[in-house]
Amino acid sequence: MHVDGQPPAFAHGLTGRLDLEWVHFAMTLGIAVVAILALTWWPKNPFGWLLTPIAVWHLAEHSVILTTYLRTGITGTPGILARGGLLNGPLARPDLHFLYNAAVLLLLIGTLAWLRGRGADVRERLARLPAFGMALSVVAVLCLVVLSAARVQWVAAEESLQDAINRAPAGSVLHLRPGLYAGPLLIYRSLTLIGPATIIGGPDRAVITIAASGVSLSDLDVRGGDTGVLVTRATRVNLENIGVTGAARRGIDIVQSSAQIHRCYVTDLTSQFAWGIGIVNSGGRAPTTVEACWVAGVQEGIVSHVSSVFIRDNDVRGTTTRGIAVTEMSSGDVERNRIEQAIGTGLYCGDRSICYLRANTVMGIRPEPDSPVTWSQGYGAVLLFGADAYMEGNVFIDTAMPGVGVFVKSTLHTEPIQVSMP
């Protein structure tokens, strides 16, 4: 993440397929068992007294993370001590857990070095049975806590998914067996849908409409519809690894709502005026986050109207008007995104919005054909109609117009400005 320059959402280590919450939990569980056994068998080992509390605390972190995953289907949550977690510490989850793992590794080495050449006496051998029982008790308690965290139901493709949603009590987790499911779907109470599965809708309605707070969708492929996923008048909505193809007007539409969107892809929308992801009229609610999404071939990639947004680590390509737009009195933190082969404008901050634009890469911006306005002539970034923006570390490559376009009473600030987020 720090050496290779990968954003957190794209940093999956050497073997990405093993970057799973169950794998992390199993690894930390194994280390905690080893630490407890080592301390019980060799209580005079000073490294064991340091190793055990750190290993058990690390296991508690991953127990909370796995519990959240089972309840919501969302990966990468912060746990206890990381920034945004239960105790809201100063470090992001990857940095914090790197320190956990480094400490555990060094203390394991110290424990083994202390034991080198020592033979176990009779008393130590007799202590192994209760130590093993203690370790199994820790395992059993943690597994019961984790597995009881979710009311899990399985839904088969031949069943009516809407009927299953209607029957499910609030807080349920519906696991969809692989296959095709018919939309449109209306979710009107808090629950979680976890795929992998494909949901198909007709041309005149949203394929999935979320009209309740506390809803999570994970690992779903959404096809067709006027809109792929519509979130309306809801908060605490999580969309993880959602793909939208073939929608007409919007890929993902967040209306008067707050949502966390992570690892989505939106492409092959059918209208020339389509938006990939829109956040509209959501001011006064918690900010919506759009992170690690891939959006291609739409009129506008990611758009905010009268909303507070964090737009980070996304890849937007082939838009025909604007790549990422923060407009209509929005507050936006836009950073580490990549915009390629857009027409008109790459980054846009307009209509009395306040924007932080940091560490974005904008490449290959071309003029909008036959447009009479200057700001559509291929700028990497445009400020328009009373916008205020602070820019830092952005890279503009092969843009038709050099520099940043600042128009109609807009201001490009040289010092950070206050962005109001609810």
C-alpha positions as CSV (number, residue, x, y, z in Angstrom):
1,M,0.0,0.0,0.0
2,H,2.8,2.5,0.9
3,V,5.7,1.1,-1.2
4,D,3.8,0.2,-4.4
5,G,1.4,3.1,-4.1
6,Q,-1.7,0.9,-4.1
7,P,-4.8,2.5,-2.5
8,P,-6.2,0.4,0.5
9,A,-9.1,-0.9,-1.5
10,F,-6.7,-2.4,-4.1
11,A,-4.0,-3.7,-1.8
12,H,-4.7,-7.4,-1.4
13,G,-1.2,-8.7,-0.7
14,L,0.7,-11.4,-2.7
15,T,-2.2,-13.8,-2.9
16,G,-5.3,-11.8,-3.4
17,R,-7.7,-14.8,-3.3
18,L,-6.7,-15.4,0.4
19,D,-7.6,-11.8,1.4
20,L,-10.8,-13.0,3.0
21,E,-12.2,-12.3,6.4
22,W,-12.5,-16.0,7.2
23,V,-8.8,-16.5,6.4
24,H,-7.7,-13.6,8.6
25,F,-9.9,-14.9,11.4
26,A,-8.5,-18.4,11.1
27,M,-4.9,-17.2,11.1
28,T,-5.3,-15.0,14.2
29,L,-7.2,-17.8,15.9
30,G,-4.4,-20.2,15.4
31,I,-1.8,-17.8,16.7
32,A,-3.9,-17.1,19.8
33,V,-4.2,-20.8,20.5
34,V,-0.4,-21.1,20.2
35,A,0.2,-18.1,22.5
36,I,-2.2,-19.5,25.2
37,L,-0.6,-22.9,25.1
38,A,3.0,-21.5,25.2
39,L,2.1,-19.3,28.2
40,T,0.4,-22.2,30.1
41,W,3.2,-24.7,29.4
42,W,6.1,-22.4,30.0
43,P,4.8,-19.6,32.4
44,K,8.4,-18.4,33.0
45,N,8.8,-17.4,29.4
46,P,8.8,-13.6,29.4
47,F,7.9,-13.4,25.7
48,G,4.8,-15.5,26.3
49,W,3.4,-12.9,28.7
50,L,3.7,-10.3,26.0
51,L,2.6,-12.5,23.2
52,T,-0.6,-13.8,24.7
53,P,-2.5,-10.5,25.3
54,I,-1.5,-9.1,21.9
55,A,-2.6,-12.3,20.1
56,V,-5.9,-12.5,22.0
57,W,-6.6,-8.8,21.4
58,H,-5.8,-9.3,17.7
59,L,-8.2,-12.2,17.6
60,A,-10.9,-10.0,19.3
61,E,-10.3,-7.5,16.5
62,H,-10.9,-10.1,13.8
63,S,-13.9,-11.5,15.7
64,V,-15.6,-8.1,15.5
65,I,-14.6,-7.8,11.9
66,L,-15.9,-11.2,11.0
67,T,-19.1,-10.7,12.9
68,T,-19.7,-7.5,10.9
69,Y,-19.0,-9.4,7.7
70,L,-21.6,-12.1,8.6
71,R,-24.2,-9.5,9.5
72,T,-23.7,-7.3,6.5
73,G,-21.6,-9.0,3.9
74,I,-19.1,-6.1,3.9
75,T,-15.4,-6.8,4.0
76,G,-12.6,-4.6,5.2
77,T,-14.5,-3.0,8.1
78,P,-12.3,-1.4,10.8
79,G,-13.0,-3.6,13.8
80,I,-12.2,-2.1,17.3
81,L,-9.1,0.1,17.4
82,A,-8.7,1.2,13.8
83,R,-9.8,4.5,12.5
84,G,-13.6,4.4,12.2
85,G,-13.9,1.3,14.5
86,L,-15.6,0.9,17.8
87,L,-12.8,2.9,19.7
88,N,-11.9,5.0,16.6
89,G,-8.1,5.0,16.9
90,P,-5.7,7.0,14.8
91,L,-4.5,4.3,12.4
92,A,-6.2,2.9,9.4
93,R,-6.9,-0.9,9.5
94,P,-4.1,-2.0,7.2
95,D,-1.4,0.0,9.2
96,L,-2.8,-1.1,12.6
97,H,-2.9,-4.8,11.6
98,F,0.6,-4.6,10.1
99,L,1.8,-3.5,13.6
100,Y,-0.2,-6.3,15.2
101,N,1.4,-8.9,12.9
102,A,4.9,-7.5,13.3
103,A,4.6,-7.6,17.1
104,V,3.2,-11.1,17.1
105,L,6.0,-12.4,14.7
106,L,8.8,-10.9,16.8
107,L,7.3,-12.2,20.0
108,L,6.9,-15.7,18.5
109,I,10.5,-15.6,17.5
110,G,11.5,-14.5,21.0
111,T,9.3,-17.3,22.6
112,L,11.0,-19.9,20.4
113,A,14.4,-18.6,21.1
114,W,13.8,-18.7,24.9
115,L,12.7,-22.3,24.6
116,R,15.6,-23.4,22.4
117,G,17.4,-26.3,24.0
118,R,15.0,-26.6,27.0
119,G,13.3,-29.9,27.6
120,A,9.9,-30.0,29.3
121,D,9.9,-31.4,32.8
122,V,7.1,-33.6,34.2
123,R,5.1,-30.7,35.7
124,E,5.1,-29.0,32.3
125,R,3.9,-32.1,30.6
126,L,1.0,-32.5,33.0
127,A,0.0,-28.9,32.4
128,R,-0.5,-29.5,28.7
129,L,-4.0,-31.1,29.1
130,P,-5.7,-28.2,31.0
131,A,-3.8,-25.8,28.7
132,F,-5.3,-27.6,25.7
133,G,-8.7,-27.5,27.3
134,M,-8.4,-23.7,27.9
135,A,-7.4,-23.1,24.3
136,L,-10.4,-25.2,23.0
137,S,-12.7,-23.2,25.3
138,V,-11.5,-19.9,23.9
139,V,-12.0,-21.3,20.4
140,A,-15.6,-22.5,21.2
141,V,-16.7,-19.2,22.8
142,L,-15.4,-17.1,20.0
143,C,-17.0,-19.3,17.3
144,L,-20.3,-19.2,19.2
145,V,-20.2,-15.4,19.4
146,V,-19.3,-15.1,15.7
147,L,-21.8,-17.7,14.3
148,S,-24.7,-16.5,16.4
149,A,-24.2,-13.0,15.1
150,A,-26.3,-13.6,12.0
151,R,-29.7,-15.1,11.3
152,V,-28.7,-16.8,8.1
153,Q,-31.2,-18.1,5.5
154,W,-30.5,-19.7,2.1
155,V,-32.5,-18.8,-1.0
156,A,-32.4,-21.0,-4.1
157,A,-32.7,-19.6,-7.7
158,E,-36.0,-21.3,-8.3
159,E,-37.6,-19.5,-5.3
160,S,-39.2,-16.0,-5.5
161,L,-36.6,-13.7,-4.1
162,Q,-39.2,-11.0,-3.4
163,D,-41.3,-13.6,-1.4
164,A,-38.2,-14.5,0.6
165,I,-37.6,-10.8,1.3
166,N,-41.2,-10.4,2.4
167,R,-40.9,-13.3,4.8
168,A,-37.6,-12.4,6.3
169,P,-37.7,-10.6,9.7
170,A,-35.6,-7.4,10.1
171,G,-31.9,-8.1,10.6
172,S,-31.9,-11.3,8.6
173,V,-29.1,-12.4,6.2
174,L,-30.3,-14.0,3.0
175,H,-27.6,-16.0,1.2
176,L,-28.5,-16.4,-2.5
177,R,-27.4,-19.6,-4.2
178,P,-25.7,-18.9,-7.6
179,G,-28.2,-18.4,-10.4
180,L,-30.6,-16.0,-12.0
181,Y,-33.3,-14.2,-9.9
182,A,-36.1,-12.1,-11.3
183,G,-36.6,-8.5,-10.3
184,P,-37.8,-5.9,-9.6
185,L,-37.1,-6.2,-5.9
186,L,-38.3,-3.9,-3.1
187,I,-36.4,-4.0,0.2
188,Y,-38.4,-2.2,2.9
189,R,-36.9,-3.5,6.1
190,S,-33.3,-3.9,7.3
191,L,-31.6,-7.0,5.9
192,T,-28.7,-8.3,4.0
193,L,-28.5,-10.0,0.6
194,I,-25.3,-11.9,-0.2
195,G,-24.5,-13.6,-3.5
196,P,-22.9,-14.4,-5.8
197,A,-26.1,-14.2,-7.8
198,T,-27.5,-12.3,-10.8
199,I,-30.7,-10.3,-10.6
200,I,-32.5,-9.2,-13.8
201,G,-35.1,-6.5,-14.2
202,G,-37.4,-5.0,-16.9
203,P,-36.7,-1.6,-18.6
204,D,-39.2,0.6,-16.7
205,R,-38.3,0.3,-13.0
206,A,-35.2,-0.1,-10.8
207,V,-34.1,-3.7,-10.5
208,I,-33.5,-3.3,-6.8
209,T,-35.1,-0.5,-4.7
210,I,-33.9,0.0,-1.2
211,A,-36.4,1.9,0.9
212,A,-35.2,1.1,4.4
213,S,-32.2,1.9,6.6
214,G,-29.6,-0.8,7.6
215,V,-29.7,-2.7,4.3
216,S,-26.6,-4.3,2.8
217,L,-26.1,-5.9,-0.6
218,S,-23.0,-8.0,-1.4
219,D,-21.7,-9.9,-4.5
220,L,-24.6,-9.2,-6.8
221,D,-24.7,-8.8,-10.5
222,V,-27.6,-6.5,-11.5
223,R,-28.8,-6.4,-15.1
224,G,-31.3,-4.2,-16.9
225,G,-33.8,-1.9,-15.4
226,D,-34.3,1.8,-15.6
227,T,-31.9,2.0,-12.7
228,G,-29.7,-0.9,-11.4
229,V,-29.9,-0.1,-7.7
230,L,-32.0,2.8,-6.3
231,V,-31.6,3.8,-2.7
232,T,-34.3,6.2,-1.5
233,R,-34.9,7.8,1.9
234,A,-32.6,5.4,3.7
235,T,-29.3,5.5,5.7
236,R,-26.7,3.0,6.8
237,V,-26.9,1.3,3.4
238,N,-23.9,-0.8,2.3
239,L,-23.2,-1.9,-1.3
240,E,-20.2,-4.2,-1.6
241,N,-19.0,-5.7,-4.9
242,I,-22.1,-4.8,-6.9
243,G,-22.0,-4.9,-10.7
244,V,-24.6,-3.1,-12.8
245,T,-24.9,-3.6,-16.6
246,G,-27.6,-2.7,-19.1
247,A,-29.5,-0.2,-17.0
248,A,-31.0,2.7,-18.9
249,R,-30.8,5.9,-16.8
250,R,-28.7,5.3,-13.8
251,G,-26.3,2.5,-12.6
252,I,-26.6,3.2,-8.9
253,D,-28.8,6.1,-7.7
254,I,-28.6,7.4,-4.1
255,V,-31.6,9.8,-3.5
256,Q,-32.2,11.5,-0.2
257,S,-30.1,8.8,1.4
258,S,-26.7,7.9,2.8
259,A,-24.7,4.9,1.5
260,Q,-21.3,3.2,1.5
261,I,-20.4,1.9,-1.9
262,H,-17.3,-0.2,-2.2
263,R,-15.9,-2.2,-5.1
264,C,-18.7,-1.8,-7.7
265,Y,-18.6,-1.7,-11.4
266,V,-21.0,0.1,-13.8
267,T,-20.9,-0.3,-17.5
268,D,-22.9,-0.8,-20.7
269,L,-25.7,1.5,-19.8
270,T,-28.1,2.0,-22.6
271,S,-29.0,5.7,-22.6
272,Q,-26.6,8.3,-23.9
273,F,-27.6,10.5,-21.0
274,A,-26.9,7.9,-18.3
275,W,-25.0,8.4,-15.1
276,G,-22.8,5.7,-13.6
277,I,-23.3,6.6,-9.9
278,G,-25.5,9.5,-8.7
279,I,-25.9,10.9,-5.2
280,V,-28.8,13.4,-5.3
281,N,-30.5,15.6,-2.7
282,S,-28.9,13.9,0.2
283,G,-27.6,16.9,2.1
284,G,-28.0,16.9,5.8
285,R,-27.3,13.2,6.0
286,A,-24.1,11.3,6.7
287,P,-21.8,11.5,3.7
288,T,-22.0,8.9,1.0
289,T,-18.7,7.1,0.2
290,V,-17.9,5.8,-3.3
291,E,-14.7,3.8,-3.2
292,A,-12.9,1.4,-5.5
293,C,-15.6,1.4,-8.2
294,W,-15.0,1.1,-12.0
295,V,-17.4,3.1,-14.2
296,A,-17.2,3.2,-18.0
297,G,-19.0,4.4,-21.1
298,V,-21.6,6.8,-19.6
299,Q,-22.4,10.5,-19.9
300,E,-21.2,11.3,-16.4
301,G,-19.2,8.9,-14.2
302,I,-19.9,9.8,-10.6
303,V,-22.1,12.8,-9.8
304,S,-23.1,14.6,-6.6
305,H,-26.0,17.0,-6.4
306,V,-26.8,18.8,-3.0
307,S,-25.0,16.1,-1.1
308,S,-21.9,15.4,1.0
309,V,-19.6,12.8,-0.6
310,F,-16.2,11.0,-0.3
311,I,-15.2,9.8,-3.8
312,R,-12.0,7.8,-3.5
313,D,-9.9,5.2,-5.4
314,N,-12.3,4.9,-8.4
315,D,-11.5,4.3,-12.0
316,V,-13.7,6.3,-14.5
317,R,-13.3,5.9,-18.2
318,G,-14.9,6.9,-21.5
319,T,-17.4,9.5,-20.2
320,T,-19.0,11.9,-22.7
321,T,-19.4,15.0,-20.5
322,R,-17.7,14.8,-17.1
323,G,-15.8,12.2,-15.3
324,I,-16.4,13.1,-11.6
325,A,-18.7,16.0,-10.8
326,V,-19.5,17.6,-7.4
327,T,-22.3,20.1,-8.1
328,E,-25.3,22.0,-6.8
329,M,-24.0,23.1,-3.4
330,S,-22.4,19.8,-2.6
331,S,-19.4,19.1,-0.3
332,G,-16.9,16.7,-1.8
333,D,-13.7,15.1,-0.9
334,V,-12.4,13.6,-4.2
335,E,-9.0,11.8,-4.0
336,R,-6.9,9.2,-5.6
337,N,-9.3,8.6,-8.5
338,R,-8.2,7.9,-12.1
339,I,-10.1,9.4,-15.0
340,E,-9.2,8.4,-18.6
341,Q,-10.4,9.2,-22.1
342,A,-13.2,11.6,-21.0
343,I,-14.9,14.2,-23.2
344,G,-15.5,17.7,-22.0
345,T,-14.1,17.7,-18.4
346,G,-12.3,15.3,-16.1
347,L,-12.9,16.7,-12.6
348,Y,-15.8,19.2,-12.1
349,C,-16.6,21.3,-9.1
350,G,-19.6,23.6,-9.7
351,D,-22.7,25.5,-8.6
352,R,-21.5,26.8,-5.2
353,S,-20.0,23.5,-4.2
354,I,-16.9,23.1,-1.9
355,C,-14.4,20.6,-3.1
356,Y,-11.1,19.0,-2.0
357,L,-9.5,17.5,-5.1
358,R,-6.3,15.6,-4.1
359,A,-4.0,13.1,-5.7
360,N,-6.2,12.4,-8.7
361,T,-4.9,11.3,-12.1
362,V,-6.6,12.6,-15.2
363,M,-5.6,11.5,-18.7
364,G,-6.7,11.9,-22.3
365,I,-9.4,14.6,-21.9
366,R,-10.9,15.8,-25.3
367,P,-13.1,18.7,-26.1
368,E,-16.9,18.2,-26.2
369,P,-17.9,18.4,-30.0
370,D,-19.7,21.6,-31.1
371,S,-19.9,23.0,-27.5
372,P,-20.0,26.8,-27.4
373,V,-18.8,27.0,-23.8
374,T,-15.1,27.2,-22.8
375,W,-15.3,24.9,-19.9
376,S,-16.2,21.9,-22.1
377,Q,-13.0,22.2,-24.2
378,G,-11.0,19.4,-22.5
379,Y,-9.8,20.7,-19.1
380,G,-8.4,18.2,-16.6
381,A,-10.4,20.1,-13.9
382,V,-13.0,22.8,-14.0
383,L,-14.4,25.2,-11.3
384,L,-17.7,26.8,-12.4
385,F,-20.5,29.0,-11.0
386,G,-19.2,30.1,-7.6
387,A,-17.4,27.0,-6.7
388,D,-14.6,26.9,-4.1
389,A,-11.9,24.2,-4.4
390,Y,-8.5,23.3,-3.0
391,M,-6.3,21.1,-5.1
392,E,-3.2,19.2,-4.2
393,G,-1.1,16.5,-5.9
394,N,-3.3,16.1,-9.0
395,V,-1.7,14.9,-12.2
396,F,-3.1,16.0,-15.6
397,I,-1.7,14.1,-18.7
398,D,-2.6,14.7,-22.4
399,T,-5.5,17.1,-21.8
400,A,-6.7,19.4,-24.6
401,M,-6.6,22.5,-22.4
402,P,-3.7,23.0,-20.0
403,G,-4.1,23.8,-16.4
404,V,-7.3,24.2,-14.4
405,G,-10.3,26.1,-15.8
406,V,-11.7,28.6,-13.2
407,F,-14.9,30.3,-14.4
408,V,-17.8,32.5,-13.2
409,K,-16.9,33.7,-9.7
410,S,-15.2,30.5,-8.7
411,T,-12.1,30.4,-6.5
412,L,-9.1,28.0,-6.5
413,H,-7.7,28.3,-3.0
414,T,-4.1,28.0,-2.2
415,E,-4.7,26.8,1.4
416,P,-7.1,24.0,2.6
417,I,-10.6,25.1,3.1
418,Q,-13.3,23.9,5.5
419,V,-15.5,21.2,4.0
420,S,-18.7,20.8,6.0
421,M,-19.7,17.2,6.4
422,P,-22.7,16.2,8.6
